[in-house]
């Protein structure tokens, strides 16, 4: 790594022989940018207006960008995060198993019963919401956000059913908390990227991420019950 003049100086010197090929100009694909943007908009609108299922639209969009030369099939295949997919599939299976075996309902009953011993009245629902948010937030710092959401949604649905509350605020809390991975460099792919390249320490994420997580928690506890009431 270094500046181009420094690399040229090494090439001209007699001490080192550089076995690197000269840079080749790449073909610009900027003219195909409208195709990519139009494909993204079409997929989003198709799902929004219920014209096409999201899985069909996404696969069709991927095929289109490959057929139009925006992306090579090999590049598309290499961009798939296979380990992440297997984690998500495993968590989906675990979530289904928790529902089928009654584990989610058992956890929900015990959690609601435990909270009822300490909190009653109008604050009970908010405490349950906070518990779901915090539990999801802790898991998302060490697991994929998609996997955590797949695992926590069945539990959130069971808690809402046991507590006789609307499930929407609990589902929203799971989605918010699963995406608020700021306190560790392994909570989300972007954190890991900047962790290595930027030369950060683990403690740097803790010092900045924990206050951010606390801020998101407070905002969620205020906004979610207002926008999505418990009853």
Phi, psi and omega in degrees: 000137180170182180282160179296319176300323180292320178295320178296323179295322177294321180296322182282341183286168182259356186272330185232146173243118183270121178263066179229145180278149178293148180296137179253135179295132179268154181282129181287135178249017183299330182292340179267003179302319178301328179295317181295313181297318179296324179294316179299314180298319181296319179295316180295314180294323178299320178284322183297316182265011175061034177278329186208137176301147185298325181291323177291316180297319181293316179295318177298319178296319178296319178295321181296314182293334176284317181294328181275001177083008177290332182213139177280144178306323179296319179295321178296318180295318182291339180281350180286128178272086184298315178302320179295320179298318180293324176296316180296315179298319178296319179290325175298317178296320179295319177297318177296320179295323179295323177288317185292323182272350182088006181295321179296318179295321179296315177298318181296315180300315182292321179293314180296318179296320179295320180290326179297336178290335185248329186230131175225173177083204187291339182277353183299314182296321181293323178294319176299317178299317179296321179296316177298316182297312183293320178298317177294320181297322179292316181294323184289345177284345182236348180235171175294142180297324178296316181294320180295318178298318179296329180280321188274336182300314177301323178293317179298318178297319180293320179297317178298321180292317181294319181279357181058048180236163176294136183282340187302312180299327179288322177294318178297321179298320178296314182295321179293310184294324180293338181261000182256064180259090184244343193270351178223154178282357181250003183286334181208154186301320181297321177301317181294321179300306184288336179298314181282313185290321184278353180071029181280162172257161179302321182295333179298320178292323180295315184296322181268323187288321182298313175300323177296318177298318179297319179296316178297322179298313180297315180298317180296318181293334179274316189279317186302310179296335180284315183282321180237087183300158181286339181225000000 
